[in-house]
Each structure stands twice: as C-alpha cells, then as structure tokens.
Amino acid sequence: MAMFEFGRELRRWFGGEGTPGAFQDGLTGGDGALLELLPLDLLRAEARSADVAAGRISAKDPAQRQLEAAFVWRELARRTADPAALRKAAAYAEKAAAGFGRDARPRRWAGARCEQAMAALVGAELFGDHGLNAAADFALTEALKSAGGSLPGALASVGRAVVEARGQLASADREASLRIAARFDGPINALEVHARRGGAAKLLAIGARVDRAEFLSACGLRLKDPLLLRMALDGLSLAGAKLDAAYEPLSWARVAIAHGQARAALGELDGEVAEIAEAVNNLVAVLELVTRNHSPMDWARGELALAAALQLLGDAGDNVRAFDQALACYDRALVVLSEQAILPMRAQAAHGRVACLVRRAELTGDLESLADAEASLRVELTLANSAKDPVGWAVRQLSFAQICEARAQITGRDNDAAAAGLALSAALDVFCEHGMRSLADAAALGLERMRARTAHH
C-alpha cells in the first residue's frame, strides 16, 4: 500500500470517519513505532494527547506516561526543528527519570536518561550546539551503569558511539574511522536480539546502522576513500532490507537518502556517471514518497541530497541542466529551512546553492547569476550572528569567496580576488578554531589559489 493511501486510511480510522476502536490516549496507544505513519498534523495531535495522558492525576504510572510524551515531542522536534517541542521533550524525560528513581526502578530510570540524551543529540544535530553532545554523553554514561543488559543499555552504547563519531567526523583518518565504526557493532547486535522480541528495538537497530553508515559515508567523502563508502553502502543495504516503506516510511527514507548520497559519492570517485545518475533517480523516488507535510526536515534533507547528487552529475558532464535542477532543489529546501534562521543545515544549503550558481556561471560565463548569488548571500550575512553561530558565519564567508573567485576568473578583476582572499582568511580562522577540518581544507586551498593568482599578476 502506498504511503499516501495508508495516510488516508489512518485519517479514516482516527479522524472520525467511523472510528472502529478509539485509543484511550492518542492514536498510537503509546506505541512509538507507529509515529512514523502519522502526518504532521496528526503527530501534533498525538503530542497534545500525550500531554493530557502525562498530566492525568489518575494515571497508573505517571513516569511511564511522561516518558512516552517525551518520545512524541522529540519526534515532533526532529521533524520540524521546533526548539519549543525539543524543550518539552527534554522536560518530560527529566520528569520521567525523577519519577522512576535511580534506585527504585533502575532500568526504567536508565531508559528515561537515554531519552534525555536522545533529545540532546537531536538538538545538537539540528542547532549545532556541540555542548549538547557532551550533555548526552554524560546522561548515556550514567544510564549504562544502571541498564545492565537491557534495551536501554544497548541504546546507551549506540548513543555513546554516535557522540564519539560526531566528535571525530572532521578529523578521523581511515584507521580511526574503522575503529569508531566498529564501536557500533556490538550495540547493534544487542538491539537486534531485543528486536526479535518485538517492540521498538527493530527501528532502534536500523537507526544505529544508519548512524554508523552516515559516519562512514561522511569520512569516505572527506577522505576520498572508496572502501569507507562501500562499507557504508553495505550497512545501508542491510538496514533497507528490513524495512517496508508503507509502514516505516521515515526510517526507510533516511536509509534511502543516505544510500543515494553514498552511491553518488562513490560514483564520482570511480568515474561512473551511470552510478551517479542512478543515485539521482533513487533520491527522486524518495521525494515522491516523503512529503513536506509529513516531515519537513526529512523532506529538506532529501532535497539537499538530491541537489548534491545533481551537482556531481553536472560536474561529470558539464551539464548545465543538472545544475538548474540542483538549484531548484536548494530553493525548495530553503523554503523549509528559512523558517529557522539558526539551523546549520540552512547555512549549508545556502552555501551549496551558491556553489551551484558559481559552477553554473563558470560553465556559461553568466555574471548575472553571480550577482544574484551575491545578493542572496548578503541577505544571509545580515541574518548571521558570528558570536552565536561562528561556523555558519564562516560558511557564508566561504560562499562569498567562491563568488568573488569565480567573478575574478571571468572578468580578470584583481579587486574580486582580494575580496575572496579576505573572506577565506576569516573563514579559515573559524574552521581551524572549531576543528572543522574539511571546511578548513577548502578555505586553505582557496587561499592558495588566490596567492598564486596574485603572484602571477
């Protein structure tokens, strides 16, 4: 059954069209695995129902209701990047931990601490607050001490591997990448043992496989290492084989997006244009299934992945049409991402769009496109706060330098090259300070080009 058909069926059941058997609280009856099926409006209704259930004085186990509410609000925050929803998730998880008690119900308490950590990890990913990764690591370390061999114990081990992977993402060499990826293996196996007993462990295990694969893929892309990319693809194939897009649409979409990204990157390294084209086709199929109304952030991630793959396709054959299609993807993603100016993903999307415009202008000699790119980037720079979001500000400086460099190549004007050098120097300082190795390398290479140009002239 296609997802949109299943969505209509959900509305028939839960929207008042002859409901065959209403749940007491919410639509999912506390089963978090069913949340993926709910479009955004029904997910918001589920979150409000979770509020009611968690606040009911007569609740048999208030802490459990609070833990369920935390999960729903975290999922809403993940899909929408709504900081208020994320704060609510964290508050419910904290109340649940207090209600369970570390000594009274240690495994339930560990589960609540894991939920606190998951909220922090979502916040770190969405808003670029690396302090939240440290907070998550502390909560997960505590959870491990009380969880034993339970499901929360396996989840805590996965979470700690995620924290380490994020910390090493910009600097790990191949050996370190393989070592960190291996840290996922034991917890994944443990989650899969729990999954045989039913419940939410199946999706947790798949999520852990995707975390591992995304780390390997990012390192493979940065290091230009086909082995790491192939390992990522193998893990994603295993994860995807266990999913049904009709019943687990968002987990399936996450796997498929990561697979498309890794496949396109590997196709570029191997010089296989057909592989890049197939990755583009696969990403288009994802976006036909996952809609903006179902999960805005997943949809935006899909659009950005498709844009990047189309750029690779354009570079492979100097294909201006591919760059035009990539620009349309960036524009669609920015409709969602512009609702939250502080999102790092928004800065990345704006940078990608500028890079796409620059490459297109280089192919066509179109100075007007560069002027449009510069105008939109100046708007981005007015929104940027170098104190609160230094990396985002530096990414915008890198984009500005790309525009100036491209215009200097087309027109031969030295003032554009000088402006590019100043922007690259400022960006390089920030990237080095924050350990952003790949971005620092890009800025350093740009500076070398500008110095070589100056020496030549």
C-alpha positions as CSV (number, residue, x, y, z in Angstrom):
1,M,0.0,0.0,0.0
2,A,1.4,3.4,-1.0
3,M,2.1,5.8,1.9
4,F,-0.4,8.4,0.8
5,E,-3.1,5.6,0.7
6,F,-2.2,4.4,4.1
7,G,-2.3,8.0,5.3
8,R,-5.9,8.3,4.1
9,E,-6.7,5.1,5.9
10,L,-5.2,6.5,9.1
11,R,-7.4,9.6,8.8
12,R,-10.4,7.4,8.3
13,W,-9.7,5.5,11.4
14,F,-8.5,8.4,13.6
15,G,-10.3,11.3,12.0
16,G,-13.8,10.5,12.9
17,E,-15.0,8.6,9.8
18,G,-16.4,5.6,11.6
19,T,-13.6,5.0,14.1
20,P,-13.6,1.3,14.7
21,G,-12.0,1.5,18.1
22,A,-10.5,4.7,19.6
23,F,-7.4,4.5,21.8
24,Q,-7.8,5.9,25.3
25,D,-4.8,8.3,24.9
26,G,-3.7,9.4,21.4
27,L,-3.7,7.5,18.2
28,T,-0.8,5.1,18.7
29,G,-1.7,3.7,22.1
30,G,1.9,4.5,23.3
31,D,3.5,2.5,20.5
32,G,6.3,4.8,19.3
33,A,6.9,2.7,16.2
34,L,3.5,3.9,14.8
35,L,4.5,7.6,15.0
36,E,6.2,7.3,11.6
37,L,2.8,6.7,10.0
38,L,1.3,10.0,11.3
39,P,1.5,13.0,9.1
40,L,2.5,16.2,10.8
41,D,-1.0,17.4,11.8
42,L,-1.8,14.1,13.4
43,L,1.6,14.0,15.1
44,R,0.9,17.3,16.7
45,A,-2.5,16.0,17.9
46,E,-0.7,12.9,19.3
47,A,1.7,15.2,21.2
48,R,-1.2,17.1,22.7
49,S,-2.9,13.8,23.7
50,A,0.4,12.7,25.3
51,D,0.3,16.0,27.4
52,V,-3.1,15.0,28.6
53,A,-2.1,11.5,29.5
54,A,1.1,12.6,31.2
55,G,-0.8,15.2,33.3
56,R,-3.7,13.0,34.4
57,I,-3.7,12.7,38.1
58,S,-5.3,9.2,38.0
59,A,-2.6,7.8,35.7
60,K,-1.5,4.4,36.9
61,D,2.2,5.0,36.1
62,P,2.8,8.8,35.6
63,A,6.5,8.4,34.9
64,Q,5.8,6.0,32.0
65,R,3.3,8.4,30.5
66,Q,5.8,11.2,30.8
67,L,8.4,9.0,29.0
68,E,6.0,8.3,26.2
69,A,5.2,12.0,25.9
70,A,9.0,12.8,25.7
71,F,9.3,10.4,22.8
72,V,6.4,12.0,20.9
73,W,7.6,15.6,21.4
74,R,11.1,14.6,20.4
75,E,9.8,13.1,17.2
76,L,7.9,16.3,16.5
77,A,11.0,18.4,17.2
78,R,13.1,16.2,14.9
79,R,10.6,16.6,12.0
80,T,10.1,20.3,12.4
81,A,13.2,21.7,14.1
82,D,10.9,23.4,16.7
83,P,13.0,24.3,19.7
84,A,9.9,24.5,21.9
85,A,9.0,20.9,21.1
86,L,12.5,19.8,21.9
87,R,12.5,21.6,25.3
88,K,9.2,19.9,26.1
89,A,10.7,16.5,25.2
90,A,13.7,17.1,27.5
91,A,11.5,18.3,30.3
92,Y,9.2,15.2,30.1
93,A,12.3,12.9,30.0
94,E,13.7,14.6,33.1
95,K,10.4,14.2,35.0
96,A,10.2,10.6,34.0
97,A,13.7,9.9,35.3
98,A,12.7,11.6,38.6
99,G,9.5,9.5,38.8
100,F,11.2,6.2,38.1
101,G,14.0,6.8,40.5
102,R,17.6,5.5,40.0
103,D,17.3,3.1,42.9
104,A,13.6,2.2,42.7
105,R,13.4,1.2,39.1
106,P,17.0,1.4,37.7
107,R,16.3,0.1,34.2
108,R,13.3,2.4,33.7
109,W,15.4,5.2,35.0
110,A,18.1,4.3,32.5
111,G,15.5,4.4,29.8
112,A,14.5,7.9,30.8
113,R,18.1,9.1,30.9
114,C,18.6,7.7,27.4
115,E,15.5,9.7,26.3
116,Q,17.1,12.8,27.7
117,A,20.3,12.0,25.8
118,M,18.4,11.4,22.6
119,A,16.7,14.8,22.9
120,A,20.2,16.4,23.4
121,L,21.5,14.6,20.4
122,V,18.7,15.8,18.2
123,G,19.3,19.3,19.5
124,A,23.0,19.1,18.7
125,E,22.3,17.9,15.2
126,L,19.6,20.5,14.4
127,F,21.0,23.5,16.1
128,G,24.8,22.9,16.0
129,D,25.1,23.1,19.8
130,H,28.1,20.8,20.5
131,G,27.6,21.2,24.2
132,L,24.5,19.1,23.9
133,N,26.7,16.2,22.6
134,A,28.6,16.4,25.9
135,A,25.4,16.5,27.9
136,A,24.1,13.5,26.0
137,D,27.4,11.6,26.7
138,F,27.1,12.2,30.4
139,A,23.5,11.0,30.5
140,L,24.3,7.9,28.5
141,T,27.3,7.1,30.7
142,E,25.0,7.2,33.7
143,A,22.4,5.2,32.0
144,L,24.9,2.4,31.2
145,K,25.7,2.0,34.9
146,S,22.1,1.1,35.7
147,A,20.8,-0.5,32.5
148,G,22.7,-3.9,32.6
149,G,21.9,-6.0,29.5
150,S,18.6,-4.3,28.9
151,L,17.4,-2.4,25.9
152,P,18.3,0.9,27.4
153,G,21.8,-0.4,27.9
154,A,22.2,-1.2,24.2
155,L,20.7,2.1,23.2
156,A,23.1,4.0,25.6
157,S,26.1,2.2,23.9
158,V,24.9,3.3,20.5
159,G,24.4,6.8,21.7
160,R,28.0,7.0,23.0
161,A,29.2,5.7,19.7
162,V,27.3,8.5,18.0
163,V,28.8,11.1,20.3
164,E,32.3,9.8,19.5
165,A,31.6,9.7,15.8
166,R,30.4,13.3,15.8
167,G,33.5,14.4,17.7
168,Q,35.8,12.7,15.2
169,L,33.8,13.4,12.0
170,A,36.0,16.2,10.7
171,S,39.4,14.7,11.6
172,A,39.4,10.9,11.6
173,D,41.7,9.1,9.2
174,R,40.8,5.7,7.7
175,E,42.1,3.8,10.7
176,A,40.2,5.9,13.2
177,S,37.0,5.8,11.1
178,L,37.1,2.0,11.1
179,R,37.7,1.9,14.8
180,I,34.8,4.2,15.6
181,A,32.5,2.3,13.2
182,A,33.4,-0.9,15.0
183,R,32.1,0.6,18.2
184,F,28.6,0.4,16.8
185,D,28.7,-3.3,16.0
186,G,28.2,-4.8,19.5
187,P,25.3,-2.5,20.4
188,I,23.6,-3.1,17.0
189,N,23.8,-6.8,17.6
190,A,22.3,-6.4,21.1
191,L,19.5,-4.2,19.7
192,E,18.7,-6.9,17.0
193,V,18.5,-9.5,19.8
194,H,15.9,-7.4,21.5
195,A,14.1,-6.8,18.2
196,R,13.3,-10.5,18.0
197,R,11.1,-10.0,21.0
198,G,9.1,-7.2,19.2
199,G,8.6,-3.6,20.2
200,A,10.6,-0.6,19.2
201,A,14.0,-2.3,19.1
202,K,13.8,-3.0,15.4
203,L,13.7,0.6,14.4
204,L,16.4,1.5,17.0
205,A,18.7,-1.2,15.5
206,I,18.1,0.2,12.0
207,G,18.7,3.7,13.2
208,A,22.0,2.6,14.7
209,R,23.0,1.0,11.4
210,V,22.2,4.3,9.6
211,D,24.2,6.3,12.2
212,R,27.2,4.1,11.5
213,A,26.8,4.3,7.8
214,E,26.4,8.0,7.7
215,F,29.6,8.4,9.7
216,L,31.5,6.1,7.3
217,S,30.0,7.9,4.3
218,A,31.0,11.3,5.6
219,C,34.5,10.2,6.3
220,G,34.7,8.4,2.9
221,L,33.6,11.5,1.2
222,R,36.1,13.7,3.0
223,L,39.0,11.3,2.6
224,K,38.0,10.3,-1.0
225,D,38.1,6.7,0.3
226,P,36.0,4.2,-1.7
227,L,36.4,1.5,0.9
228,L,34.6,3.6,3.6
229,L,31.8,4.4,1.1
230,R,31.4,0.8,0.2
231,M,31.2,-0.2,3.8
232,A,28.5,2.5,4.3
233,L,26.5,1.1,1.4
234,D,26.7,-2.4,2.7
235,G,25.3,-1.4,6.0
236,L,22.6,0.6,4.4
237,S,21.6,-2.3,2.2
238,L,21.2,-4.5,5.3
239,A,19.1,-1.8,7.0
240,G,16.9,-1.2,4.0
241,A,16.2,-4.9,3.5
242,K,14.4,-5.0,6.9
243,L,12.1,-2.0,6.2
244,D,8.7,-1.6,4.4
245,A,8.3,1.9,3.0
246,A,4.5,1.7,3.5
247,Y,4.7,1.1,7.2
248,E,8.1,2.6,8.2
249,P,8.3,5.5,5.8
250,L,10.6,7.8,7.6
251,S,13.1,5.1,8.6
252,W,13.0,3.9,5.0
253,A,13.5,7.4,3.7
254,R,16.5,8.0,6.0
255,V,18.1,4.8,4.8
256,A,17.4,5.6,1.1
257,I,18.7,9.2,1.3
258,A,21.9,8.0,3.0
259,H,22.3,5.3,0.3
260,G,21.7,7.8,-2.5
261,Q,24.4,10.1,-1.1
262,A,27.0,7.4,-0.6
263,R,26.2,5.9,-4.1
264,A,26.6,9.3,-5.8
265,A,29.9,10.0,-3.9
266,L,31.3,6.5,-4.8
267,G,30.2,7.0,-8.4
268,E,32.2,10.3,-8.6
269,L,35.3,8.6,-7.1
270,D,35.0,5.7,-9.5
271,G,34.2,7.9,-12.5
272,E,31.0,6.1,-13.1
273,V,28.5,8.6,-14.4
274,A,25.8,5.9,-14.6
275,E,26.1,5.3,-10.9
276,I,25.6,9.0,-10.1
277,A,22.6,9.1,-12.4
278,E,21.1,6.0,-10.7
279,A,21.6,7.7,-7.3
280,V,19.7,10.7,-8.6
281,N,16.8,8.5,-9.7
282,N,16.7,6.8,-6.3
283,L,16.6,10.1,-4.5
284,V,13.8,11.4,-6.7
285,A,11.9,8.2,-5.7
286,V,12.4,9.1,-2.0
287,L,10.9,12.5,-2.5
288,E,7.9,11.1,-4.3
289,L,7.2,9.2,-1.1
290,V,8.1,11.5,1.8
291,T,6.3,14.8,1.5
292,R,6.9,18.2,3.1
293,N,3.7,17.9,5.0
294,H,4.7,14.6,6.5
295,S,8.1,15.5,7.8
296,P,9.5,18.9,6.7
297,M,13.1,18.2,7.9
298,D,13.3,14.8,6.3
299,W,12.0,16.2,3.1
300,A,14.5,19.1,3.2
301,R,17.3,16.6,3.8
302,G,16.2,14.6,0.8
303,E,16.1,17.8,-1.4
304,L,19.6,18.7,-0.3
305,A,20.9,15.2,-1.0
306,L,19.3,15.3,-4.5
307,A,20.8,18.7,-5.1
308,A,24.3,17.4,-4.2
309,A,23.9,14.4,-6.5
310,L,22.7,16.5,-9.3
311,Q,25.8,18.8,-8.9
312,L,28.0,15.7,-9.2
313,L,26.1,14.7,-12.3
314,G,26.5,18.3,-13.7
315,D,30.3,18.3,-13.0
316,A,30.7,14.8,-14.6
317,G,29.4,16.1,-17.9
318,D,29.4,19.9,-17.8
319,N,25.7,19.6,-17.7
320,V,24.0,23.0,-17.2
321,R,20.6,21.5,-16.9
322,A,21.7,19.3,-13.9
323,F,22.8,22.5,-12.2
324,D,19.5,24.1,-12.9
325,Q,17.7,21.2,-11.3
326,A,20.0,21.3,-8.3
327,L,19.2,25.0,-7.8
328,A,15.5,24.1,-7.8
329,C,16.2,21.5,-5.1
330,Y,18.1,24.1,-3.0
331,D,15.3,26.6,-3.4
332,R,12.7,24.1,-2.3
333,A,14.7,23.0,0.8
334,L,15.3,26.6,1.8
335,V,11.6,27.2,1.9
336,V,11.5,24.9,4.9
337,L,14.9,25.8,6.4
338,S,14.3,29.5,6.2
339,E,11.7,29.1,9.0
340,Q,14.7,28.7,11.4
341,A,17.5,31.1,10.6
342,I,19.9,29.5,13.1
343,L,19.9,26.0,11.6
344,P,23.3,24.8,10.5
345,M,21.6,23.0,7.7
346,R,20.2,26.3,6.4
347,A,23.8,27.7,6.2
348,Q,24.9,24.5,4.4
349,A,22.0,24.8,2.0
350,A,22.8,28.4,1.3
351,H,26.4,27.5,0.7
352,G,25.5,24.7,-1.6
353,R,23.2,26.9,-3.6
354,V,26.0,29.5,-4.0
355,A,28.5,26.8,-5.1
356,C,26.0,25.5,-7.6
357,L,25.4,29.1,-9.0
358,V,29.1,29.6,-9.2
359,R,29.8,26.4,-11.1
360,R,26.9,27.1,-13.4
361,A,28.3,30.6,-14.1
362,E,31.8,29.2,-14.8
363,L,30.3,26.9,-17.4
364,T,28.1,29.7,-19.0
365,G,30.1,32.8,-18.2
366,D,26.9,34.2,-16.7
367,L,27.8,37.2,-14.5
368,E,24.2,37.9,-13.8
369,S,23.9,34.6,-11.9
370,L,26.8,35.5,-9.8
371,A,25.2,38.9,-9.0
372,D,22.0,37.1,-7.9
373,A,24.1,34.7,-5.7
374,E,25.9,37.6,-4.1
375,A,22.6,39.4,-3.4
376,S,21.1,36.4,-1.7
377,L,24.3,35.7,0.2
378,R,24.4,39.3,1.6
379,V,20.9,38.7,3.0
380,E,22.3,35.5,4.6
381,L,25.2,37.5,6.1
382,T,22.8,40.0,7.6
383,L,21.0,37.2,9.4
384,A,24.2,35.5,10.6
385,N,25.5,36.1,14.1
386,S,29.2,35.5,14.2
387,A,29.2,35.2,18.0
388,K,26.3,32.8,18.3
389,D,26.9,30.8,15.1
390,P,30.6,31.3,14.1
391,V,30.7,28.2,11.9
392,G,27.6,29.3,10.0
393,W,29.0,32.7,9.6
394,A,32.3,31.2,8.3
395,V,30.4,29.0,5.8
396,R,28.8,32.1,4.4
397,Q,32.2,33.8,4.1
398,L,33.4,30.7,2.2
399,S,30.5,31.1,-0.2
400,F,31.2,34.8,-0.7
401,A,34.8,33.9,-1.5
402,Q,33.6,31.4,-4.2
403,I,31.5,34.1,-5.8
404,C,34.4,36.6,-5.9
405,E,36.8,34.0,-7.2
406,A,34.5,32.9,-10.0
407,R,33.9,36.5,-11.0
408,A,37.7,37.2,-10.9
409,Q,38.2,34.3,-13.3
410,I,35.6,35.5,-15.7
411,T,36.5,39.2,-15.6
412,G,40.1,39.2,-14.5
413,R,39.5,41.9,-11.9
414,D,42.0,41.9,-9.0
415,N,39.7,43.5,-6.5
416,D,37.4,40.4,-6.6
417,A,40.4,38.2,-5.9
418,A,41.4,40.4,-3.0
419,A,37.9,40.2,-1.5
420,A,37.9,36.5,-1.9
421,G,41.3,36.3,0.0
422,L,39.9,38.3,2.9
423,A,36.8,36.2,3.2
424,L,38.8,32.9,3.0
425,S,41.2,34.1,5.6
426,A,38.4,34.9,8.1
427,A,36.7,31.6,7.4
428,L,39.9,29.6,7.8
429,D,40.5,31.0,11.3
430,V,37.0,30.0,12.4
431,F,37.2,26.5,10.9
432,C,40.6,25.8,12.5
433,E,39.3,27.0,15.9
434,H,36.3,24.7,15.7
435,G,38.2,21.7,14.3
436,M,36.2,21.7,11.0
437,R,39.0,20.0,9.0
438,S,37.3,19.6,5.7
439,L,36.0,23.2,5.6
440,A,39.4,24.4,6.8
441,D,41.0,22.5,3.9
442,A,38.6,24.1,1.4
443,A,39.4,27.6,2.7
444,A,43.1,26.9,2.7
445,L,43.0,25.6,-0.9
446,G,41.1,28.7,-1.9
447,L,43.7,31.0,-0.2
448,E,46.5,29.1,-2.1
449,R,44.7,29.8,-5.4
450,M,44.3,33.5,-4.6
451,R,48.0,33.8,-3.6
452,A,49.1,32.0,-6.8
453,R,46.9,34.4,-8.8
454,T,48.4,37.4,-7.1
455,A,51.9,36.2,-7.7
456,H,51.1,35.5,-11.3
457,H,49.8,39.0,-11.8
